[in-house]
Amino acid sequence: MIPCASVRREPGQSAWSDLTTIATGYGFALSPVSATKTALIGQAATYTLYLTSTGNLTDAIAFDLSQNTWPVSITPITLTLAAHQHAAVQVLVSVPLTAAIDVSDIVRINAQGTGVAAFSELTTAAAGWRYLFPIFIEP
């Protein structure tokens, strides 16, 4: 906590002061909490996550991922966030060539600061072309 004092003097009055205590701490919010996109097989879905400092101290935030099967990249993997600052984080989920149409994969993006953590769950569905071949029956 940081105590702050101010002295005010009204005309004809003696000096008096107010003491205000400001709590210090770390904090941030990660949004969206969840999102869903579709990407073609062999392509990638791009997500943008937004990190907002809710504390009044500068914090170093590290990102990692879990629960995913498909390849995922996060940029940046770490960042420093000043008090009340905002930052964007890009997440790229690649749909492998071996994925089946309509199958999805979930990745949990974990953000860890000084005693503070948040996460976002991103669901990516595989899309592709379906070919229908006519069937001819000979008499």
Phi and psi in radians as a Rosetta constraint file:
Dihedral C 1 N 2 CA 2 C 2 CIRCULARHARMONIC -2.032 0.35
Dihedral N 2 CA 2 C 2 N 3 CIRCULARHARMONIC 2.002 0.35
Dihedral C 2 N 3 CA 3 C 3 CIRCULARHARMONIC -1.405 0.35
Dihedral N 3 CA 3 C 3 N 4 CIRCULARHARMONIC 2.399 0.35
Dihedral C 3 N 4 CA 4 C 4 CIRCULARHARMONIC -2.181 0.35
Dihedral N 4 CA 4 C 4 N 5 CIRCULARHARMONIC 2.340 0.35
Dihedral C 4 N 5 CA 5 C 5 CIRCULARHARMONIC -2.121 0.35
Dihedral N 5 CA 5 C 5 N 6 CIRCULARHARMONIC 2.516 0.35
Dihedral C 5 N 6 CA 6 C 6 CIRCULARHARMONIC -2.331 0.35
Dihedral N 6 CA 6 C 6 N 7 CIRCULARHARMONIC 2.531 0.35
Dihedral C 6 N 7 CA 7 C 7 CIRCULARHARMONIC -2.001 0.35
Dihedral N 7 CA 7 C 7 N 8 CIRCULARHARMONIC 2.210 0.35
Dihedral C 7 N 8 CA 8 C 8 CIRCULARHARMONIC -2.107 0.35
Dihedral N 8 CA 8 C 8 N 9 CIRCULARHARMONIC 2.475 0.35
Dihedral C 8 N 9 CA 9 C 9 CIRCULARHARMONIC -2.242 0.35
Dihedral N 9 CA 9 C 9 N 10 CIRCULARHARMONIC 2.064 0.35
Dihedral C 9 N 10 CA 10 C 10 CIRCULARHARMONIC -1.552 0.35
Dihedral N 10 CA 10 C 10 N 11 CIRCULARHARMONIC 2.582 0.35
Dihedral C 10 N 11 CA 11 C 11 CIRCULARHARMONIC -0.980 0.35
Dihedral N 11 CA 11 C 11 N 12 CIRCULARHARMONIC 2.252 0.35
Dihedral C 11 N 12 CA 12 C 12 CIRCULARHARMONIC 1.455 0.35
Dihedral N 12 CA 12 C 12 N 13 CIRCULARHARMONIC 0.065 0.35
Dihedral C 12 N 13 CA 13 C 13 CIRCULARHARMONIC -2.039 0.35
Dihedral N 13 CA 13 C 13 N 14 CIRCULARHARMONIC 2.720 0.35
Dihedral C 13 N 14 CA 14 C 14 CIRCULARHARMONIC -1.364 0.35
Dihedral N 14 CA 14 C 14 N 15 CIRCULARHARMONIC 2.904 0.35
Dihedral C 14 N 15 CA 15 C 15 CIRCULARHARMONIC -1.167 0.35
Dihedral N 15 CA 15 C 15 N 16 CIRCULARHARMONIC 2.495 0.35
Dihedral C 15 N 16 CA 16 C 16 CIRCULARHARMONIC -2.504 0.35
Dihedral N 16 CA 16 C 16 N 17 CIRCULARHARMONIC 2.791 0.35
Dihedral C 16 N 17 CA 17 C 17 CIRCULARHARMONIC -2.370 0.35
Dihedral N 17 CA 17 C 17 N 18 CIRCULARHARMONIC 2.718 0.35
Dihedral C 17 N 18 CA 18 C 18 CIRCULARHARMONIC -1.963 0.35
Dihedral N 18 CA 18 C 18 N 19 CIRCULARHARMONIC 2.427 0.35
Dihedral C 18 N 19 CA 19 C 19 CIRCULARHARMONIC -1.983 0.35
Dihedral N 19 CA 19 C 19 N 20 CIRCULARHARMONIC 2.140 0.35
Dihedral C 19 N 20 CA 20 C 20 CIRCULARHARMONIC -2.032 0.35
Dihedral N 20 CA 20 C 20 N 21 CIRCULARHARMONIC 2.320 0.35
Dihedral C 20 N 21 CA 21 C 21 CIRCULARHARMONIC -1.878 0.35
Dihedral N 21 CA 21 C 21 N 22 CIRCULARHARMONIC 2.216 0.35
Dihedral C 21 N 22 CA 22 C 22 CIRCULARHARMONIC -1.932 0.35
Dihedral N 22 CA 22 C 22 N 23 CIRCULARHARMONIC 2.151 0.35
Dihedral C 22 N 23 CA 23 C 23 CIRCULARHARMONIC -1.333 0.35
Dihedral N 23 CA 23 C 23 N 24 CIRCULARHARMONIC 2.393 0.35
Dihedral C 23 N 24 CA 24 C 24 CIRCULARHARMONIC -1.860 0.35
Dihedral N 24 CA 24 C 24 N 25 CIRCULARHARMONIC 2.622 0.35
Dihedral C 24 N 25 CA 25 C 25 CIRCULARHARMONIC -3.139 0.35
Dihedral N 25 CA 25 C 25 N 26 CIRCULARHARMONIC 2.960 0.35
Dihedral C 25 N 26 CA 26 C 26 CIRCULARHARMONIC -1.692 0.35
Dihedral N 26 CA 26 C 26 N 27 CIRCULARHARMONIC 2.651 0.35
Dihedral C 26 N 27 CA 27 C 27 CIRCULARHARMONIC 3.137 0.35
Dihedral N 27 CA 27 C 27 N 28 CIRCULARHARMONIC 2.577 0.35
Dihedral C 27 N 28 CA 28 C 28 CIRCULARHARMONIC -2.763 0.35
Dihedral N 28 CA 28 C 28 N 29 CIRCULARHARMONIC 2.796 0.35
Dihedral C 28 N 29 CA 29 C 29 CIRCULARHARMONIC -2.171 0.35
Dihedral N 29 CA 29 C 29 N 30 CIRCULARHARMONIC 2.471 0.35
Dihedral C 29 N 30 CA 30 C 30 CIRCULARHARMONIC -2.042 0.35
Dihedral N 30 CA 30 C 30 N 31 CIRCULARHARMONIC 2.227 0.35
Dihedral C 30 N 31 CA 31 C 31 CIRCULARHARMONIC -2.429 0.35
Dihedral N 31 CA 31 C 31 N 32 CIRCULARHARMONIC 2.669 0.35
Dihedral C 31 N 32 CA 32 C 32 CIRCULARHARMONIC -1.298 0.35
Dihedral N 32 CA 32 C 32 N 33 CIRCULARHARMONIC 2.788 0.35
Dihedral C 32 N 33 CA 33 C 33 CIRCULARHARMONIC -1.226 0.35
Dihedral N 33 CA 33 C 33 N 34 CIRCULARHARMONIC -0.553 0.35
Dihedral C 33 N 34 CA 34 C 34 CIRCULARHARMONIC -2.628 0.35
Dihedral N 34 CA 34 C 34 N 35 CIRCULARHARMONIC 2.694 0.35
Dihedral C 34 N 35 CA 35 C 35 CIRCULARHARMONIC -2.711 0.35
Dihedral N 35 CA 35 C 35 N 36 CIRCULARHARMONIC 2.690 0.35
Dihedral C 35 N 36 CA 36 C 36 CIRCULARHARMONIC -2.325 0.35
Dihedral N 36 CA 36 C 36 N 37 CIRCULARHARMONIC 2.363 0.35
Dihedral C 36 N 37 CA 37 C 37 CIRCULARHARMONIC -2.448 0.35
Dihedral N 37 CA 37 C 37 N 38 CIRCULARHARMONIC 2.868 0.35
Dihedral C 37 N 38 CA 38 C 38 CIRCULARHARMONIC -2.113 0.35
Dihedral N 38 CA 38 C 38 N 39 CIRCULARHARMONIC 2.435 0.35
Dihedral C 38 N 39 CA 39 C 39 CIRCULARHARMONIC -2.389 0.35
Dihedral N 39 CA 39 C 39 N 40 CIRCULARHARMONIC 2.594 0.35
Dihedral C 39 N 40 CA 40 C 40 CIRCULARHARMONIC -1.177 0.35
Dihedral N 40 CA 40 C 40 N 41 CIRCULARHARMONIC 2.606 0.35
Dihedral C 40 N 41 CA 41 C 41 CIRCULARHARMONIC -1.003 0.35
Dihedral N 41 CA 41 C 41 N 42 CIRCULARHARMONIC 2.282 0.35
Dihedral C 41 N 42 CA 42 C 42 CIRCULARHARMONIC 1.549 0.35
Dihedral N 42 CA 42 C 42 N 43 CIRCULARHARMONIC -0.083 0.35
Dihedral C 42 N 43 CA 43 C 43 CIRCULARHARMONIC -1.921 0.35
Dihedral N 43 CA 43 C 43 N 44 CIRCULARHARMONIC -3.023 0.35
Dihedral C 43 N 44 CA 44 C 44 CIRCULARHARMONIC -2.320 0.35
Dihedral N 44 CA 44 C 44 N 45 CIRCULARHARMONIC 2.647 0.35
Dihedral C 44 N 45 CA 45 C 45 CIRCULARHARMONIC -1.833 0.35
Dihedral N 45 CA 45 C 45 N 46 CIRCULARHARMONIC 2.347 0.35
Dihedral C 45 N 46 CA 46 C 46 CIRCULARHARMONIC -1.913 0.35
Dihedral N 46 CA 46 C 46 N 47 CIRCULARHARMONIC 2.248 0.35
Dihedral C 46 N 47 CA 47 C 47 CIRCULARHARMONIC -2.037 0.35
Dihedral N 47 CA 47 C 47 N 48 CIRCULARHARMONIC 2.531 0.35
Dihedral C 47 N 48 CA 48 C 48 CIRCULARHARMONIC -2.024 0.35
Dihedral N 48 CA 48 C 48 N 49 CIRCULARHARMONIC 2.110 0.35
Dihedral C 48 N 49 CA 49 C 49 CIRCULARHARMONIC -1.803 0.35
Dihedral N 49 CA 49 C 49 N 50 CIRCULARHARMONIC 2.582 0.35
Dihedral C 49 N 50 CA 50 C 50 CIRCULARHARMONIC -2.060 0.35
Dihedral N 50 CA 50 C 50 N 51 CIRCULARHARMONIC 2.237 0.35
Dihedral C 50 N 51 CA 51 C 51 CIRCULARHARMONIC -1.927 0.35
Dihedral N 51 CA 51 C 51 N 52 CIRCULARHARMONIC 2.223 0.35
Dihedral C 51 N 52 CA 52 C 52 CIRCULARHARMONIC -2.199 0.35
Dihedral N 52 CA 52 C 52 N 53 CIRCULARHARMONIC 2.205 0.35
Dihedral C 52 N 53 CA 53 C 53 CIRCULARHARMONIC -1.269 0.35
Dihedral N 53 CA 53 C 53 N 54 CIRCULARHARMONIC 2.246 0.35
Dihedral C 53 N 54 CA 54 C 54 CIRCULARHARMONIC -1.957 0.35
Dihedral N 54 CA 54 C 54 N 55 CIRCULARHARMONIC -0.022 0.35
Dihedral C 54 N 55 CA 55 C 55 CIRCULARHARMONIC -1.732 0.35
Dihedral N 55 CA 55 C 55 N 56 CIRCULARHARMONIC -3.118 0.35
Dihedral C 55 N 56 CA 56 C 56 CIRCULARHARMONIC -2.063 0.35
Dihedral N 56 CA 56 C 56 N 57 CIRCULARHARMONIC 0.407 0.35
Dihedral C 56 N 57 CA 57 C 57 CIRCULARHARMONIC -2.191 0.35
Dihedral N 57 CA 57 C 57 N 58 CIRCULARHARMONIC 2.585 0.35
Dihedral C 57 N 58 CA 58 C 58 CIRCULARHARMONIC -1.234 0.35
Dihedral N 58 CA 58 C 58 N 59 CIRCULARHARMONIC 2.399 0.35
Dihedral C 58 N 59 CA 59 C 59 CIRCULARHARMONIC -2.362 0.35
Dihedral N 59 CA 59 C 59 N 60 CIRCULARHARMONIC 2.567 0.35
Dihedral C 59 N 60 CA 60 C 60 CIRCULARHARMONIC -1.690 0.35
Dihedral N 60 CA 60 C 60 N 61 CIRCULARHARMONIC 2.195 0.35
Dihedral C 60 N 61 CA 61 C 61 CIRCULARHARMONIC -1.970 0.35
Dihedral N 61 CA 61 C 61 N 62 CIRCULARHARMONIC 2.297 0.35
Dihedral C 61 N 62 CA 62 C 62 CIRCULARHARMONIC -2.029 0.35
Dihedral N 62 CA 62 C 62 N 63 CIRCULARHARMONIC 2.465 0.35
Dihedral C 62 N 63 CA 63 C 63 CIRCULARHARMONIC -1.962 0.35
Dihedral N 63 CA 63 C 63 N 64 CIRCULARHARMONIC 2.488 0.35
Dihedral C 63 N 64 CA 64 C 64 CIRCULARHARMONIC -2.511 0.35
Dihedral N 64 CA 64 C 64 N 65 CIRCULARHARMONIC 3.023 0.35
Dihedral C 64 N 65 CA 65 C 65 CIRCULARHARMONIC -2.308 0.35
Dihedral N 65 CA 65 C 65 N 66 CIRCULARHARMONIC 2.757 0.35
Dihedral C 65 N 66 CA 66 C 66 CIRCULARHARMONIC -2.664 0.35
Dihedral N 66 CA 66 C 66 N 67 CIRCULARHARMONIC 2.915 0.35
Dihedral C 66 N 67 CA 67 C 67 CIRCULARHARMONIC 1.248 0.35
Dihedral N 67 CA 67 C 67 N 68 CIRCULARHARMONIC 0.041 0.35
Dihedral C 67 N 68 CA 68 C 68 CIRCULARHARMONIC -1.629 0.35
Dihedral N 68 CA 68 C 68 N 69 CIRCULARHARMONIC 2.699 0.35
Dihedral C 68 N 69 CA 69 C 69 CIRCULARHARMONIC -1.910 0.35
Dihedral N 69 CA 69 C 69 N 70 CIRCULARHARMONIC -0.656 0.35
Dihedral C 69 N 70 CA 70 C 70 CIRCULARHARMONIC -1.438 0.35
Dihedral N 70 CA 70 C 70 N 71 CIRCULARHARMONIC 2.741 0.35
Dihedral C 70 N 71 CA 71 C 71 CIRCULARHARMONIC -1.126 0.35
Dihedral N 71 CA 71 C 71 N 72 CIRCULARHARMONIC 2.393 0.35
Dihedral C 71 N 72 CA 72 C 72 CIRCULARHARMONIC -2.378 0.35
Dihedral N 72 CA 72 C 72 N 73 CIRCULARHARMONIC 2.443 0.35
Dihedral C 72 N 73 CA 73 C 73 CIRCULARHARMONIC -2.211 0.35
Dihedral N 73 CA 73 C 73 N 74 CIRCULARHARMONIC 2.549 0.35
Dihedral C 73 N 74 CA 74 C 74 CIRCULARHARMONIC -2.153 0.35
Dihedral N 74 CA 74 C 74 N 75 CIRCULARHARMONIC 2.311 0.35
Dihedral C 74 N 75 CA 75 C 75 CIRCULARHARMONIC -2.352 0.35
Dihedral N 75 CA 75 C 75 N 76 CIRCULARHARMONIC 2.123 0.35
Dihedral C 75 N 76 CA 76 C 76 CIRCULARHARMONIC -1.412 0.35
Dihedral N 76 CA 76 C 76 N 77 CIRCULARHARMONIC 2.857 0.35
Dihedral C 76 N 77 CA 77 C 77 CIRCULARHARMONIC -1.478 0.35
Dihedral N 77 CA 77 C 77 N 78 CIRCULARHARMONIC -0.430 0.35
Dihedral C 77 N 78 CA 78 C 78 CIRCULARHARMONIC -2.454 0.35
Dihedral N 78 CA 78 C 78 N 79 CIRCULARHARMONIC 2.688 0.35
Dihedral C 78 N 79 CA 79 C 79 CIRCULARHARMONIC -2.732 0.35
Dihedral N 79 CA 79 C 79 N 80 CIRCULARHARMONIC 2.782 0.35
Dihedral C 79 N 80 CA 80 C 80 CIRCULARHARMONIC -1.896 0.35
Dihedral N 80 CA 80 C 80 N 81 CIRCULARHARMONIC 2.260 0.35
Dihedral C 80 N 81 CA 81 C 81 CIRCULARHARMONIC -2.086 0.35
Dihedral N 81 CA 81 C 81 N 82 CIRCULARHARMONIC 2.049 0.35
Dihedral C 81 N 82 CA 82 C 82 CIRCULARHARMONIC -1.341 0.35
Dihedral N 82 CA 82 C 82 N 83 CIRCULARHARMONIC 2.918 0.35
Dihedral C 82 N 83 CA 83 C 83 CIRCULARHARMONIC -0.962 0.35
Dihedral N 83 CA 83 C 83 N 84 CIRCULARHARMONIC 2.268 0.35
Dihedral C 83 N 84 CA 84 C 84 CIRCULARHARMONIC 1.063 0.35
Dihedral N 84 CA 84 C 84 N 85 CIRCULARHARMONIC 0.440 0.35
Dihedral C 84 N 85 CA 85 C 85 CIRCULARHARMONIC -1.669 0.35
Dihedral N 85 CA 85 C 85 N 86 CIRCULARHARMONIC 2.792 0.35
Dihedral C 85 N 86 CA 86 C 86 CIRCULARHARMONIC -2.130 0.35
Dihedral N 86 CA 86 C 86 N 87 CIRCULARHARMONIC 2.651 0.35
Dihedral C 86 N 87 CA 87 C 87 CIRCULARHARMONIC -2.617 0.35
Dihedral N 87 CA 87 C 87 N 88 CIRCULARHARMONIC 2.644 0.35
Dihedral C 87 N 88 CA 88 C 88 CIRCULARHARMONIC -1.881 0.35
Dihedral N 88 CA 88 C 88 N 89 CIRCULARHARMONIC 2.510 0.35
Dihedral C 88 N 89 CA 89 C 89 CIRCULARHARMONIC -2.196 0.35
Dihedral N 89 CA 89 C 89 N 90 CIRCULARHARMONIC 2.268 0.35
Dihedral C 89 N 90 CA 90 C 90 CIRCULARHARMONIC -1.710 0.35
Dihedral N 90 CA 90 C 90 N 91 CIRCULARHARMONIC 2.324 0.35
Dihedral C 90 N 91 CA 91 C 91 CIRCULARHARMONIC -2.134 0.35
Dihedral N 91 CA 91 C 91 N 92 CIRCULARHARMONIC 2.240 0.35
Dihedral C 91 N 92 CA 92 C 92 CIRCULARHARMONIC -2.051 0.35
Dihedral N 92 CA 92 C 92 N 93 CIRCULARHARMONIC 2.064 0.35
Dihedral C 92 N 93 CA 93 C 93 CIRCULARHARMONIC -1.901 0.35
Dihedral N 93 CA 93 C 93 N 94 CIRCULARHARMONIC 2.068 0.35
Dihedral C 93 N 94 CA 94 C 94 CIRCULARHARMONIC -1.644 0.35
Dihedral N 94 CA 94 C 94 N 95 CIRCULARHARMONIC 2.229 0.35
Dihedral C 94 N 95 CA 95 C 95 CIRCULARHARMONIC -1.533 0.35
Dihedral N 95 CA 95 C 95 N 96 CIRCULARHARMONIC 2.021 0.35
Dihedral C 95 N 96 CA 96 C 96 CIRCULARHARMONIC -1.186 0.35
Dihedral N 96 CA 96 C 96 N 97 CIRCULARHARMONIC 2.749 0.35
Dihedral C 96 N 97 CA 97 C 97 CIRCULARHARMONIC -1.124 0.35
Dihedral N 97 CA 97 C 97 N 98 CIRCULARHARMONIC -0.355 0.35
Dihedral C 97 N 98 CA 98 C 98 CIRCULARHARMONIC -1.521 0.35
Dihedral N 98 CA 98 C 98 N 99 CIRCULARHARMONIC -0.063 0.35
Dihedral C 98 N 99 CA 99 C 99 CIRCULARHARMONIC -1.236 0.35
Dihedral N 99 CA 99 C 99 N 100 CIRCULARHARMONIC 2.518 0.35
Dihedral C 99 N 100 CA 100 C 100 CIRCULARHARMONIC -1.541 0.35
Dihedral N 100 CA 100 C 100 N 101 CIRCULARHARMONIC 2.641 0.35
Dihedral C 100 N 101 CA 101 C 101 CIRCULARHARMONIC -1.052 0.35
Dihedral N 101 CA 101 C 101 N 102 CIRCULARHARMONIC 2.429 0.35
Dihedral C 101 N 102 CA 102 C 102 CIRCULARHARMONIC 1.271 0.35
Dihedral N 102 CA 102 C 102 N 103 CIRCULARHARMONIC 0.069 0.35
Dihedral C 102 N 103 CA 103 C 103 CIRCULARHARMONIC -1.467 0.35
Dihedral N 103 CA 103 C 103 N 104 CIRCULARHARMONIC 2.540 0.35
Dihedral C 103 N 104 CA 104 C 104 CIRCULARHARMONIC -2.220 0.35
Dihedral N 104 CA 104 C 104 N 105 CIRCULARHARMONIC 2.830 0.35
Dihedral C 104 N 105 CA 105 C 105 CIRCULARHARMONIC -2.330 0.35
Dihedral N 105 CA 105 C 105 N 106 CIRCULARHARMONIC 2.462 0.35
Dihedral C 105 N 106 CA 106 C 106 CIRCULARHARMONIC -1.973 0.35
Dihedral N 106 CA 106 C 106 N 107 CIRCULARHARMONIC 2.312 0.35
Dihedral C 106 N 107 CA 107 C 107 CIRCULARHARMONIC -2.094 0.35
Dihedral N 107 CA 107 C 107 N 108 CIRCULARHARMONIC 2.372 0.35
Dihedral C 107 N 108 CA 108 C 108 CIRCULARHARMONIC -1.805 0.35
Dihedral N 108 CA 108 C 108 N 109 CIRCULARHARMONIC 2.051 0.35
Dihedral C 108 N 109 CA 109 C 109 CIRCULARHARMONIC -1.626 0.35
Dihedral N 109 CA 109 C 109 N 110 CIRCULARHARMONIC 2.058 0.35
Dihedral C 109 N 110 CA 110 C 110 CIRCULARHARMONIC -1.805 0.35
Dihedral N 110 CA 110 C 110 N 111 CIRCULARHARMONIC 2.285 0.35
Dihedral C 110 N 111 CA 111 C 111 CIRCULARHARMONIC -1.992 0.35
Dihedral N 111 CA 111 C 111 N 112 CIRCULARHARMONIC 2.206 0.35
Dihedral C 111 N 112 CA 112 C 112 CIRCULARHARMONIC -2.169 0.35
Dihedral N 112 CA 112 C 112 N 113 CIRCULARHARMONIC 2.150 0.35
Dihedral C 112 N 113 CA 113 C 113 CIRCULARHARMONIC -1.978 0.35
Dihedral N 113 CA 113 C 113 N 114 CIRCULARHARMONIC -2.747 0.35
Dihedral C 113 N 114 CA 114 C 114 CIRCULARHARMONIC -1.390 0.35
Dihedral N 114 CA 114 C 114 N 115 CIRCULARHARMONIC 1.652 0.35
Dihedral C 114 N 115 CA 115 C 115 CIRCULARHARMONIC 1.290 0.35
Dihedral N 115 CA 115 C 115 N 116 CIRCULARHARMONIC 0.128 0.35
Dihedral C 115 N 116 CA 116 C 116 CIRCULARHARMONIC -2.266 0.35
Dihedral N 116 CA 116 C 116 N 117 CIRCULARHARMONIC 2.418 0.35
Dihedral C 116 N 117 CA 117 C 117 CIRCULARHARMONIC -2.441 0.35
Dihedral N 117 CA 117 C 117 N 118 CIRCULARHARMONIC 2.685 0.35
Dihedral C 117 N 118 CA 118 C 118 CIRCULARHARMONIC -2.633 0.35
Dihedral N 118 CA 118 C 118 N 119 CIRCULARHARMONIC 2.863 0.35
Dihedral C 118 N 119 CA 119 C 119 CIRCULARHARMONIC -2.568 0.35
Dihedral N 119 CA 119 C 119 N 120 CIRCULARHARMONIC 2.846 0.35
Dihedral C 119 N 120 CA 120 C 120 CIRCULARHARMONIC -2.416 0.35
Dihedral N 120 CA 120 C 120 N 121 CIRCULARHARMONIC 2.379 0.35
Dihedral C 120 N 121 CA 121 C 121 CIRCULARHARMONIC -1.876 0.35
Dihedral N 121 CA 121 C 121 N 122 CIRCULARHARMONIC 2.140 0.35
Dihedral C 121 N 122 CA 122 C 122 CIRCULARHARMONIC -1.976 0.35
Dihedral N 122 CA 122 C 122 N 123 CIRCULARHARMONIC 2.226 0.35
Dihedral C 122 N 123 CA 123 C 123 CIRCULARHARMONIC -1.932 0.35
Dihedral N 123 CA 123 C 123 N 124 CIRCULARHARMONIC 2.193 0.35
Dihedral C 123 N 124 CA 124 C 124 CIRCULARHARMONIC -2.076 0.35
Dihedral N 124 CA 124 C 124 N 125 CIRCULARHARMONIC 2.241 0.35
Dihedral C 124 N 125 CA 125 C 125 CIRCULARHARMONIC -1.846 0.35
Dihedral N 125 CA 125 C 125 N 126 CIRCULARHARMONIC 2.482 0.35
Dihedral C 125 N 126 CA 126 C 126 CIRCULARHARMONIC -1.491 0.35
Dihedral N 126 CA 126 C 126 N 127 CIRCULARHARMONIC 2.315 0.35
Dihedral C 126 N 127 CA 127 C 127 CIRCULARHARMONIC -2.119 0.35
Dihedral N 127 CA 127 C 127 N 128 CIRCULARHARMONIC 2.723 0.35
Dihedral C 127 N 128 CA 128 C 128 CIRCULARHARMONIC -2.879 0.35
Dihedral N 128 CA 128 C 128 N 129 CIRCULARHARMONIC -3.098 0.35
Dihedral C 128 N 129 CA 129 C 129 CIRCULARHARMONIC -1.649 0.35
Dihedral N 129 CA 129 C 129 N 130 CIRCULARHARMONIC 2.402 0.35
Dihedral C 129 N 130 CA 130 C 130 CIRCULARHARMONIC -1.882 0.35
Dihedral N 130 CA 130 C 130 N 131 CIRCULARHARMONIC 2.240 0.35
Dihedral C 130 N 131 CA 131 C 131 CIRCULARHARMONIC -1.860 0.35
Dihedral N 131 CA 131 C 131 N 132 CIRCULARHARMONIC 2.253 0.35
Dihedral C 131 N 132 CA 132 C 132 CIRCULARHARMONIC -1.934 0.35
Dihedral N 132 CA 132 C 132 N 133 CIRCULARHARMONIC 2.184 0.35
Dihedral C 132 N 133 CA 133 C 133 CIRCULARHARMONIC -1.827 0.35
Dihedral N 133 CA 133 C 133 N 134 CIRCULARHARMONIC 2.334 0.35
Dihedral C 133 N 134 CA 134 C 134 CIRCULARHARMONIC -1.200 0.35
Dihedral N 134 CA 134 C 134 N 135 CIRCULARHARMONIC 2.545 0.35
Dihedral C 134 N 135 CA 135 C 135 CIRCULARHARMONIC -1.903 0.35
Dihedral N 135 CA 135 C 135 N 136 CIRCULARHARMONIC 2.171 0.35
Dihedral C 135 N 136 CA 136 C 136 CIRCULARHARMONIC -1.873 0.35
Dihedral N 136 CA 136 C 136 N 137 CIRCULARHARMONIC 2.260 0.35
Dihedral C 136 N 137 CA 137 C 137 CIRCULARHARMONIC -1.908 0.35
Dihedral N 137 CA 137 C 137 N 138 CIRCULARHARMONIC 2.125 0.35
Dihedral C 137 N 138 CA 138 C 138 CIRCULARHARMONIC -1.512 0.35
Dihedral N 138 CA 138 C 138 N 139 CIRCULARHARMONIC 2.484 0.35
